[in-house]
Amino acid sequence: MRFPPLVEPAAELSAAEIRRYSRHLLLPDVGLDGQRRLKAARVLVVGAGGLGSPVLLYLAAAGIGALGIVEFDVVDESNLQRQVIHAMDDVGRPKADSARDAIRALNPHVDVRLHMERLSADNALALVAEYDLVIDGTDNFATRYLVNDVCVLVGKPYVWGSIFRFEGQATVFWDAAPGGAGVNYRDLYPSPPPPELAPSCAEGGVFGVLCASIGATMATEAIKLVTGIGESLHGRLAVYDALDMSWRFLPLRRAPGRVPIGALADYPALCGLSSGGTGDVPVPSISAFELHDWLRRGEVFQLVDVRERTEWDIVRIPGAIHLPKALVESDDGAGRLDRDRPIVLHCKSGSRSRSALLALQARGFTNLRNLDGGILAWIRDVDPSLPNY
């Protein structure tokens, strides 16, 4: 679908800007007029991580006049495998500061605006209203529904992307799109999946260069919206498989019986999360300190690691047995456990083992505990010599 330009042209380009953007200016579809639209554009990017990194770099290089960055996290060494806007010297720094410095080093003509806070129902409306369009590079459903609903309420287009392992998706949502056939995120996902079925990249892994493919697609769509060139992804879902090197394009239409969005909601609750970010149903737990004390005293119990084999090969807690979550939740896996002895389940951070614990409870197991914080808590509190991942 082709849309008219989203942004009116800015004042004339300086001689320095003409030199910098000359390869754009030579394109008949962009030219001086299109580059001036890019200069006038204000784009808000939510997240400066795997998807936000290429999006920010390419939009800055393209000459977007003002880039807003919503980011409250700090750079971790594990980010550097895919978050190319950050470098080794940035580890421990706020991601927003690191991203700003990288953008300024690339293009001093860009106005970088930092919003070093968590996007919430309290601040999102006022924040999004300052920009022409929003690009969402986050990895959780609560934020995606929030960004979508805000964009619907203020009539702004929303460029969306998602990555997991070797597959990525991207599209443009714009409920108020010209023509009256706009779609939004709730047409694709009318309701969120249960928390345990929505693993993050930190839990499931991600192919680093996949971020470049999907992030570049998102940046492309933003530039096309601003300048009014080409056919938008609006109304189509692009699905990319890096292993097959294949793209598929699926039609997106308004969901039948869709409910109009009239106000913002409690998005953690919508996605089955409590304020602490875990499921609402409490489960019996044990701390890393308590587990270490059990092992030291020679307590008789079963320590079950429900992570994937690749994670087990990286690091493990002494004395654990390996039963992946899918196996634990099956008849065969549950049959390997002794109901008469205490069972401690753990994963990387506690979410998958919590889900496995609930599944065992449903089978009648009673003497269960979940390792609070998973093996990461064990490494942090008990044995820092083990590799973190």
N, C-alpha and C positions, 0 to 999 in steps of 0.2 A: 504494500500500500504506500502510495506517495503522498507526503504531506507538504503543505507550504512551509517556508522557513519559520522556525520558532522564534528567532531573535532578529530585531531590526539592526542594520549595520551601525557600527560605531563611527567615530570621527576617522579622518584619513589615517592611513598607516604612515609611520615615520620612515625615513630612509633606511634606518637600521632594521626595521621590521620588514620592509620590502626585501632587503637582502636575505634576511633569515628565512622568510616564507616563500621565496621565489619559486620553489618547485610546486607549491600549491597554486601560486598565482598563474602559473603556466597551464594549469588544468582548466579547460573551458567551463566545466561544471562548478568550479570553485571561484577562481579569479579574484579580483580585488574585492568585489562585493561579498563573496563568501568568506574571505579572510577577515573582512571587517565585522561580519556577523560573529565569527569565532572570537574576535577581540572583545566584542560586546557581551558575550555569553557569560553567565554565572552558573556553574555546575557544582552540585553538592555530591561528594563521594563519601558513602558511608562505609568506613573500614579502609585501613591502609595495609591490608594483609596480602594474601595470595592473589586475589583478583584486583584489589585496589591498587596494588603496586604497578602493574602494566597499564591499568586505566589512567592513573595519575601521570605516569611518565609520558604516555602517548598524547594525552590531552594537553599537557604542558608543552610538549614539543610542537603540537599542532597550533598553539597560540590561543587557547581558551583564556579569556581575559581574567576571570576570577575563579579559582578552585577552592571550594570549601572542603575541609577534611574533618569528618566526625570519627574520632579515635581516642580511646582512653587507655589502651594497652601499652605494654613496653616490649621492646625488641628482645626476643629470646634466640639463642643460637640455633634452635631447631627451625626457626622461621626462615633462615637464610637459604635453605634448599629451594625455595620458591618465591620468597618475597623480595624481589630484586631491587626494590627501591631502598632497601636497608643494606648496610655493610657491617663487617666484623666490628669496626670501631663503634657501631651504634648499639651493640648488645647492652642491655640495661637502660637505654634511653627511652623516653616516650616515643612511640611510633609516629605520632603527629609531628614532633620536632624533627625526627629523622627524615620523614617524608618532605617536610617543608624545606629542609636544607638541600635535599637532592633535587627538588624542583627548582629552587633558586639557582643552584649550580648549573642546571640544564637550560633554564630560560628565565632571566631576570625580569622579563616583561610581564610575567604572570603574577597576579595578586593572590597570594596564598592566605586563606583565612582558616585558622584552627579553631575547632570546637572540641576541646579536650574533656568530653563528658560522655556518659552513656546516653544514647538516644532513648527517650521515654515518651510516654503519652503526655507528660507535663511540658516537655520542651519542643517536641517534634513539629507541631503546627507552626509556631513562630519561626523556627529554624528553616523549614522547607520553604516558607513563604518568601524568603530572601533570595531564592534561586530560581532559575528557569527550568531546570530538570534535575532529577535525582538518579544517581547510579548506586545500586546496592551491591556491595561486595562482601556481605556478611555470610556467616555459615550457620545461622540458627533461624528456626521458623518464627519465633516470637518477634524478632526484629523485622523479618520480611513482611509479616502481616501488618506490623505497625507502619513501616514505610509505605506499603501499598495503600492502607486506609488513609493515611495523611495525604498522599498524592491524589487519591480519589476526592477527598474533601476540598482540596485547594485547586484541583483541576490540572495538576502537573504530570508530564510524562515520567515514567519510571523504567529505567533500563535495568534489567535483572539478569544475573548469571548465577550458576551453581556448579560446583565441582565435587567429585568424589572418586577417589582411586584413579581410574583411567577414563572416566566419562565426564563430560560437561554439557551444560544446557545454557541457552541464552534466549532472550526475547525482549520485546518492548511492551510494557503495559501502559495504557493511556485510556482511562475510562471516559474522559471528555474529548477524545479524539474527534477531529472534524469528520463529518459524515454520519455521526450518531451510532456507530457500531463498535464503540470502544470496548476493550476487554481489560480486566484487571487480574491480579494474582489469585483472587478467590475463584475466578473462572477456571483456573488450572488446578488449584488446591482449595476446594470448598471448605475443607476442614483439615487441621494439621494431623499428622500421624502421631501415635503414642510416642513419648520421649525415647523409649528404649529402641524404637525402630528408626530413629533419626540420628545415627552416629555422626560425629564430627570428623574432620580430617585428622584431628589429634588421636582419635580412636581407630579410624579405619585406614588412614594413610591417604596420600595423594601424590600422583605423578607430577613432579615439579613443573615441567614445561607445559603441562595442561593449562596452568594458570595463564600462560602467555597466549595460548590459542583462544581461550574464552575471554580473557581480559581485553585482547585486541578486538575481538568481535563486539564487545560492549562499548569500547571507545569508538569504534566505527559507527555504531548505531547512534551514539550521542552526537557525533560530528554531523551525520546525515540529518538528524532532527534539527540541529541548530541552523544548518545551511539550506535545508530543503532539497537536498540532492538524493537521487537514487530511490530505491524501494525499501521501505522500513520493514523490519522484522515483526512489526505489530501485526497480530493475527496469525503468526507462525511461531512455532517453537523449534529452535535449532538444537539438535542433539548430536554431539560429537563424540566419537569413539577413537581415542588415540591409538589403541592397539590395532584396530582395523584400518585406521586412517580414513574414516568414513563420516560423512555428514548426512543426517536425515532431517527433513523439515515437515513438521506435523501441524495441521491447521488448528487454530485456537479460536473458539467462538464463545459468546456469552453463555454461561451455564443456565439451563432452564430453571425457572423458579428462583433465580438469584435474589438475594435480599439486599435492598439498597443499604449503603453504608451511611449512617447518619451521625455517628459520633465515634470517638476512639474508645477502646476497651481495655481490659486488664489482659495484656498479651501473654505474660507468663502463665496466668491461669488458663487462658484459652488453649495454650499448648501443653497443658498438664504439668506445669512446673510450679513449684512453690517459690517463695522469695529467695530461697537459698539455691535455686537452680536444679533441684532434684525433684523426683516424683513426690506427689502429695502423700502417698501411703507410707507410713513409717515402717522401717524394718529394723530388727535387732542388729547391732553393729559392734565392732571391736576396733580399738585404735591400734596403730602400729606398735606403740609402747606395750600395750596389753598383750598383743600377739607375741612380741619378743619375750615377754615374761613367761607366757605359757610354754614357749619352746625351751627357755632356759630351765624351767622347773620340770620339764619332761612330761607335761600334760598329755594325755592320750586323746587325740582328736584328728580329724582329717582336714588338711589344708588343700583346697582345690583351686587351681589356677584356670580360669575360664577364657583366657585370652587366645588369640590365634597362634598357630605354630610359629609364625615369623617373629612374634613378640616373645614367645617362650625361648626362642633361640638367642634373642638379644640379652635377656636378663631374667633371672628367676629367684624366688625366695627359697632358701634351703629347706628341704623337707616337703615341698609342695608336689602334688601330682597334677598332671596336665589333662584336663578334660574341657575342650572348647565349649563355649556357651551352647551352641546348637546341639552338641552331644549331651550335655548335662540336662537339657530340657527335653530330651527324648526318653523313651522307655528304656533303651539300652543303657544310656548314661546314668539315669537315675538308679538303675538296677545295680550299678557298680559301687554305689555309696552305702555305707552302713548307717541305718536309721538309728541305731542304738548309741552311736558315738557323736559327740559334737562335730559340726562341720563348719569350717570357715571358708567362705568363698571370696576370691579377689580377682580383679582385672587390672587395668591400668590406673584408673582413677576412681572406680567404685560404681559406675553407672551400669555397666553390663553385668557385673556380678550381682548387683541389686536386682536386676531383672531375672537373672537365673535363680536367685533366692526366692523370689515370688513364685516362680514356676514350680520350684520344689515344695514350697508351702502348699500350693494347690494340689500336690500329689500326696499330702499328708505328712511331710517332713516337718518336725517341730524344733529340733535342736540346731538351729542355723544362726550364723552370724555373717555379716558383710564387713570386709576390711575397709574401714573408713578412709577414703583417699587412695585406695588401691596400692599397687606396688610403688607408685610415686611417693606416697607417704612413708612407706618402708624405707625407701632410699633416702628420703629427706631426714627422717627421724631416727633411723636405726643404723643403716649402713650406707653412708655417703660415698663409699668407695665403689659401689655398683654403678654401672652406666645408666644415665638418665636418657629418656628418649621421648 
